[in-house]
């Protein structure tokens, strides 16, 4: 059994002499323990108040910051010299969580011990400038740190919310945050930063191009300081925010100073409206939005119709946890406000309407135009499908989980929706990747709003929404960060039978969609299996000739890892063949891959080329469904290993699947979101040429 990396006082006393020359050099009363890239330290308490510098003795490391890091780490461990044992299940957790928590220095910032910077610099300031005071719902603010003697590449600024959050050290929680995937350091902040940036994002900061004289001797400047300005994208997250200036980088941070709290102009503002289908008639649509107020609000739509919202929310008590508290239960919690919902009725299929939501007392959204999808059994459907999208910041900030392709995919799909050529969207799992850091749901909803407010946005649950230890999920992983499906089902109410039964079917145009949860039990005697059997057996193929099956985890993938589950394939694949499913869509693996007509890892039929050279699957003599992995919508892309014989097309690029279904055929295209080019096309027919 391994021991945690602790340093005893005795060991520290042996190492301390190497630092004494640094601490005692010159006649300085107190030295600034941050060092610049040249190995210089600054005296911050001295006779005559004149800054002095000295060059440190070269260390064995090529970076002077490593000396400081070592020193700060030693200081950090002084109060906690006694070692403690970690259970075997925790050892090696970095490897265990590698593909689930996207480990980075910021991602595990809560694992760092915090000390107060030994820096009584009287000139240090942090100021925030905004075009709006209080803050608007969506804006960029400039954060300026000034009064800095020697800028360091380890200087950074965190955005904290609420402003009264505890950003001190939590030293007693030594193993509490193991789910971040790092057991090597103690936690930094008792509450997680929303986002953070290094001040060096201002290219003039490290060069000290922006100097200000703080003290003159006659006309000679005796004390000069430096400043830097960085820009943060801020959205209305209801709770007030503040910015905290840190030194020491993400690895060995200490607090320098913090800004005054900043409030939003209207914390109750109704925001992030998105629409979804409630049934196959397309005569009703659900609108869901977020507000800081639990006061009933309204949606006004069509020719003067008004509906009152129903209201729900969730609390920290609703989050899952274990012996090791989850992020959602602890440092990742953020109040979600209140989720409002209303079902607009009396609509006509394939028709454009406008709506707005809110109230006179709380405020109103802008007027938005949306389009209902075609009713089930009608002649045509145009849809987009993808998985694993998430979000990315609109500024250079670090966040705990960033999906780099999400911005280009959202932009490309929004442009398609604005063209009026899209009826519906299917996002099949791994929705926001908030994974227990609840404020990130707000940022995700903000990003998709231009798209999801205009067309039916249907979803399936994934491991990063549902899975948690002892929570009833099939897979006993901490992938949801303790959300265990609660946040997902509250933000995205689908036409399911009950809570925590996130499977449903819906018909749009000539397509019947069967949407399942790969995270809930799918074995032969399970409730979901029986539902799948009943749902697919009842499809009227004369009304909806196409049957599409969608879920998160795939049955086939040419990517190494734990992407597929043979038990899932063995249990469910026979149903797909029995009910002649035309197309199977999965995510989870972060690339695009298309198969032959596959069953039991064997190609039972191959597509032929039509007159345009497009791969065409002829299902007039059905043998097995074709399957596609479409998890390339945002998360960092996965590479392919040795492909199976069933694999026909493999693309590791960001994008989405575009579908056009008629009563005669389905045409599908993989669209590269960066180039907007079609990189793969295929067609499914019932024998028509």
N, C-alpha and C positions, 0 to 999 in steps of 0.2 A: 504493500500500500504506500502510495506516495504522500509526501508531506507538502504543505503549501510553502511557497517561497517566502519565508520569514527571515529577518535579519535580527540577530540578538544585539543587545546593548554592548556586550563584550566584543562582538565582531565589529560593531560600529566604532568602538573606541580604538580598534586596531586600524581602521581605515581613515579615521578622522584626521590624523596628522598630515595626510597628503593634502587636506583642504585647508589646514591652518595658515600656510603662506597666503592663500587667497584671502582669508578672513582678516589677517593681521597686517597686510601690506600697507605701507605709508602711515600717515597720521590720521587716517579716516576713522571717524567714530562709528560709522555703520555703512557697510557696503551693500549695494543693490545686487541681489543674487541672480539677476538675469544677465546673460551675456550675449553680445551681438555676434555676428558672423565672423568678426575678426578676433574673437576671444577677449574682448574688452569688457570690463565691469565698471560700474559707475558708483562713485561715492555719493551717498545721499544724506550724510550728516557729517559735517566737516568744519574746521575753522574757516571762517570767511565765506562759507556757503558757495564755494567755487567747485564745480564738478571736476573730478579727476578720473583718469583712466590708467590702467596698466594692462600689459599683455601677459596672459597666463602662460605658465610653463607648458610647452606642448605635451599633449597626452598621447596615449597609444591609439586613441581614436582619431580619425581624420576630421571629425566634427567637434567643435568646441561645445556644442550644445549637449553632447553626450556626458561631458563632465558635470554640467548643471543637472542633467537628468539623473545621473547617478547620485549626486548630492541630495536632490530633492526626494528621490526614492528612499535614500537612507533616512532622511528626516521623517518621511511619511511613515516609516516602520518603527520609529522609536517607541511610540505609545503601545505598539502591538507586538511586543517581542516574543510572546509565547506562541509556539506553533500550535496548529490544530490539524486534525485529520479530516480528509475528504473521503466520503464513501466511494467505493469502486465505481458506482454508476456515474459519478461526476468526472472522474479522471478521464482525460482525453475528450472532454466535451467539445473542445474546439473542433476536432475532427467530426464529431457526431453532428454538430450543428452547422457545418461548413456551408452546405447548400440551402440552409433554411433561414439563416439570419444574416447573411452577407457581411461577414466580419470585416470591420475596418477600425481604424483608430477612433473615429467618432462613434461608430456603432457600439463600442464597448466603453464609451467615456464614463458610464456609470460604474465601471469597474476600477476607476482610478481614485486614489486617495487625494483629498483636497487639503491644502494648507493655505493660510492667508499669506499673500506675498509680503515678505519683509521689506516693504516699500512705502515709507511715509512721504513719498514725493508730493509736495504740496501743489504741484501744477497739474497733476493728472486729472483729466476730465473726459467724460463721454457725453456727447450731445446728439440728439436726434432731430433732424429737420424733416418736416412733412408739409406737403401742400395743403393738407387738411388737418385741422385741430378742432375737435378730436378726429381720430382716424376714420377714413371712409371704409367701405366694404372691400375695396380692392385697390391697392396702390403700392408704390415703391417709396421707401423712406431711406434717407441718407444718414448713416451713423458715422460720426466723426470722433475719433479718439485723439486727444491732444495732450500737450505737456509731457511727452515721452522723451526721456533723455537719450536712450539708445534703442531704436526700433529693433525688434527681433522677429525672425520668421516663425517664432512660436507664439506670437501675440494673436489672440483670437477673440471674437465677440459672439456671444450666444444670445439668441432670442428666447426669453423665458415667458411662460404664461401658465397660470396667473402670476401677476407680479409679486405676490406674497409667497410664492413657492419657496420651499426650503432648498437653497442651493449650497448648503453646507455639506460637510462630509457625513456619511452614514457609516461610521467605522464598525458598528456592532453587527451590521448585516454582511458578514464576511462571505457567506456563500449564497446569499439571497438571490443574486442576479446571475446565477450560473447559466440561465437560459439565454443570456447574451452570447454564450459560447466561449467565454474567457474566464478562467479561474485564477489568473496570475496576479491580479491587482485588486485593491479594495475599491469600493464604489466612490465615485466623485459626488454626484449630485443626488440628493434624495428625490428630486423631481427632474425628469428628463428635459433637456433643451428641445424646443421645437425645431430649431435649426441653428447652424453656426457657420461662421466664415473666418478665415485667417485675414488679418488686416493687410497682409501682403498682397491681397487681391487688388489693392490700390498700388499700382506699380511704382509710385513715387515714395511709398512709405519707407521701405528699407534703405533707400538712398537719401532719405531725409531731405527731399526736395522742398518740402513745405516747412520752413523753419519760422519760429517765432521767438523773439528775444523776451525773456521773462525778467531779466535784471540787467540794468546798465550801471556802469561806473563812469560817470560823466557821459561820454558818447560811445564808450566801448562796451559791447555786449559781454557780460560775464556769464550769463546763464541763458543758453538757447535750447529750445525743445523742438520736437518734431510732431507731425500729425499725419493722419491718414483717414480717408473716407471710403466707406464701402456701402453698397446699396442692398437693401433687403426687400423682397417681395412680401407684402403683408396682406392677408385677407381677414375678414371679420370672423374671428373664432369666439366671439362673445365675451370672453374673459380678457381683462386688460393685460398688457404685455410690458416688458422692460428688456433692456439690453445690458448684458454684463460683460465687462472687459476682463479677460483672463490673460495670464502669462504662462509660459511653460509648455505650450502646445496641448494636444489632447492626452499626451502620455503622462505628464507631470504638471498638472495645472494648479494655478493659484489665482485667487481673485485680486484684481487691482482696484476696480471701481465699478459702479453700476449707475444706470440712468434713472431718471424719475419714471414712475409708471405712466403708461399711455393708455387711454380708454378709446373704445370705438364710439363713433357718433350715435349709432343705434344698435346696441347689442342684441336687440330683439328682432332686428330686420329679418323678414322672411327671405330665405336664400336657397339656392341649389335645387330648384324644382326639376324633377325628372318624371317622365311618363312611362307607363308600362301597360301591357294588355291584361285584361282581367278574364277574358274568355274568347272563344273562337268566333263570336258574332261580329266583333269589331264595332259594336254599338256602344261600348263603354270603355273608358280608359282611366286608370288610376294615376293621380298626380301626387307625388310625395315631395315634401320640402322640409327645411330645417329652420327653426327660429329659437331665439332665447326666451320666448314667452310661451307660457302654457295657456294663455288666453285663446279661446277659439277664434279661428280665422276663416276666411272664405276663399273659394276659387270662383271667379267670374269668367264665364266662357260662352262661346257661341253667340246667339242672339239675345243676350241678357239673362242667361240662366245663372243661378247662384247656388252654391252648395257650401255647407259648413263643414269644417275639417274635424276629423277625429284625431286624437292626440295620444301619443305614446312616448316613452323614453326608456332608458335603462340606466342602472346605477352600478357603482363599484361592486355592490353585493351580488349583482347578476353575473359577474365575471368568474371564470373558473380559476382555480389555483391548485396548488399541491403543497407538499412539504417545503418546497422552494417556491415562494410567492411568485406569481406570474407578473409580467410587465403590466397587463391590463388591470390587475388587482392592486398594483403598487405604483411604481415610479412612472409608468407609462399612461396612467389614467388622466383623462381630460373630460370635463363635463360635456356631454353631447348636446345639451340644450333639450329642445322638444321637437319630435318628429311629427309633422302634420301630414295628413293624408285625406284625400277626397276622391270619390269615383265619379267622374263625369259621365252622365248617361244621356240617352236620347241622341246619340251620334250616328252618323252614316259612315259605312266603310269607305276607305280610300278617299277621304274628304279632308280638306284643310280647315282648321279652326284656329281662333286666337283665344288666349286666356291670360289672366293675371291672378296672383294670389297674395293674400295678406289681409289687412283691415285698415280702416281709417285711423284707428288709434295706434296701431303698431307700424304701419307703413305698407306699401304695396310694391310688388315686383314690377319690372317693366312688362309691357304687353308682349307676349310671345306667340308665335304661330307654330302649330304642330299639325301633323297629318296622321290620321288613323290608318292602320294597316288594312289590307284587303281581308274580307271575311273568309273563313274557311270554306273551301269548295269553289272559290272564284278562280278565274283563269290564270292569274299571274301573281308572282311575288318576287320582289327584289330585296335582298337582305345582305347584311354583313355579319361575319362570325369570326371569333378570335378568342384566345384565352391569355391569361397571365400578363395583363397590361400594367396595372399599378399606376404610379405617378412619378414625376420628377420635378424638382424645384425650377421656378422661372428666374432664379438668380443663381449665382455661383455657390450657394450654400451647400454644406454637407448636411445630410439628413440620415436617419438611422437605416433607411432602406430606400434606395433609388433605383428605378427601372428606366434605364437610359433611352430605350426606344419608344417610351410611352408618348412623348410629346409629338414626335413626327407621325405616329399612328393616329393619335387623336386629331391632329390638324388635317391629315389626309381624309379621314372619315367625316370630319365636320364639313369639309369642302364637298364631299359627295352628298351629304345630307342637304346642304344648302342648294345643291343643284336640283333637288326634288326627285332624284332617281332612286332613293332608298326608302323602303317601307318599314323595315324592322332591323333590329340589331340583337345578336346573341353573344353575350360575354360568358364563356363557359369556365368559370372558376378562376381563383386567385385574382380577386377584384381590385382591392386597393393596396394590399400588402401592408396595411396598418399594423397587423400582428401584435396587438396589445398596446400600441402607441396611438391612442384614440383620436388625437387631434389630426392625424393624417387622413382620417376619413373626410374631414372638412376640405382638405387640400385636394383630395381625389374628386370629391363631388364638384368642387369649383372647376377643375379641369374638364370634366366631361359635360358640364352644364350646357355649353353651346350645342352639343350633340344630343345628349339624353333628354333635353327639354323639348326636342322637336320630333323625334321618332320613338316608337316603342322600344324601350331598352330592357331586354329580357336577360336574366342571369341564371347561372348555375353555381352551386357552392363548390369551393375547392378546399384543399388542405389548409391553406393560410387563412381561411375564414372559420373553419370548424374544428380542426384536430386539436385535442388537448388530452393530457393524461387523465384517465379515469372519468372521462366526460361522456362516454357512450359512443365515441367515434371508433371506426374500425381500426384506424392506425393510431397507436399510442405515442404520438409525437407531440411536442409543444409548439407545432407550427403556427397556431393561431395566436400565440402569445397570451392565451387565457381568454380570448374573446368567445371561444366555443360556439360560434354561429350567431350569437345574440346581436351583435352590432350589424352584421350582414343582413339578417332577416328583418331587422328594424328599418334599415335604410332602403332595402330592396324587397318589399313585400311582393312575392310572386303568387300566382293562383294555386297555392298548395292547399292540402286538406287541413293541416294543423301546423303549429309551431314545431320546429325541429323535425319536420318531415318534408324536407325541401326538394321534393320531386313533383313534377307536374307535366301535363301535356297541353299543347295548344295547336290549333290549326290556323294557318294563315295562307290564303291563296290555295294552291293545289298541294300544300305540304302539311303533313302531320309531324310535329316535333315532339318527341318523347325525351324529356330532360330529367336526368337522374342525379343522385348524389353518390359519387364513388366513396364518400367518407362515411356513409351510413351502411348498415349491414345489407348485403346483396346476395347472401347465400340462399339456397333454394327454399328454405322454410321461413325466410324473413318477410316482414311486412312489405318492404320495398320490392322484393322479387315478385311477390304475388301481384303487386300493383303493376309492375312492368308487364307481366304475363297478361293480365287483364286488359291493360291499356292497348298494347300492340295487337292483341287478338280482336279488338273491337273496331279497328280502323276500317272505314269504308273506302276501299281503294278506288271505287268509281267516283267518289267525291274528292278525295285527296290521294291521287295515285302515288305520291312520293312520301316515303317514311324515312325521317331523319332521326337518328338516335344520338344524343349528346350528353356528355359527362366530362369530368375533369381528368382523371388518371387514365392513361391509354392502355390498350391491350398490346400494341406493337410499337416498338421504337428501336432505332439503330443507334441510340445514344447510351453510352455506358452509365452505370449507376443503378439506383433502385427505382427506376421510372415505371416499371410494369410489375404487375402482381399476377402470377400464373393462376392463383386461386380465383381471382376476379374473372380472368379470361375463361377459365374452365366452367365457372358457374353461369356466366351471362352470355357468352358467345353463342351457345346453342339457341337461345331465344332469338338472337339476331338473324340466324339462318332460318329458323322455323317460321318467323313472321316476315321474311323477305325484306329486311331493312335495306334500303338503297344506299344510304351513306351514314357513316359513323364519324362523329367529330369529337376529338379529345384535345386537351391542353396538357399542362403539367410539365412537359418537356419543351424547352424554349427554342424551338426551331419548327420548320415546316417539313412534313414528310407525308407522302402519298403512297398507298399500297395498291396491289392488284386486288382482285376479288378474293379475299383471304379467309381461310378458316383452318384452325388447328395448325397455324404457321405454314400452311401450304397454299399456293396459288391454285384455286379451283377454276379460275378463268382470267384471261388477260384482256385488257382493252385493245381495240383496234383503232387505226387511224381513220378519221373521216376525210372527206374531200378537202378539208382545210388543214389536214395534218394534226388535228386535235385528238388526243386519246379519248376514246369513246367506249364506255361500259354498256353493253347491251343486256338489259335486264328482262328482255322478253323470255329468255331462257335462264332464269335466275339460278345462280349457284351459291353465291356468298356476297355479303356487302363489301364495298370498298371502304377503306378507313383513311382518315387524315388526321395528323397531329397538327394543331394550329396554335401552339403556345408561343408564337413569335411576336407578340404584340407589345412587348415592353421590357420584360426582364432580360438581363444580360444573356446573350445567345449561347446555346450549347453546341458543341461540335459533334460530329458524327464519328462513330467507330466503324467496325466492320458491318456493312448493311446485310440484313437478311435477304433471302431470295424473294421475299414478298414485297420488298421496298423498290418502288419505281422512280420516285422523285424525292430529292433531298435538297433543301435550301436553308441556309443559316443566315437569314436576313430579317430585318424587322418588317412587319406588314400585317395583312389581314386577308381573309377569304371573302370574295365577293360572289354572290350567288344570284342567278336569275332562273326561276322555275316557271314553266308553263305546263299545261296538261300533257304535252308531248315529251318534253325533255327538261333536264336541269343542266345549266351551264355554270361552271365554277371557275374562278380565277384567283390565283395568289397574286396580290398586288404589293409590290415593294413600296413602303410608305415614304422612303426617302426620294426615290426616283419617280414614283407614281407609275412605274412600268409594270406590266403583267409579266411575271416570270414563270408561271405555270398555268396551263389551262387544261381542263378535262370536261367531259360531258357524259351524262347518264341518260339513256333512252330506254324505251320499252319496245324497241325494234324499228322505230321510224328512222329514216335516213334523211 
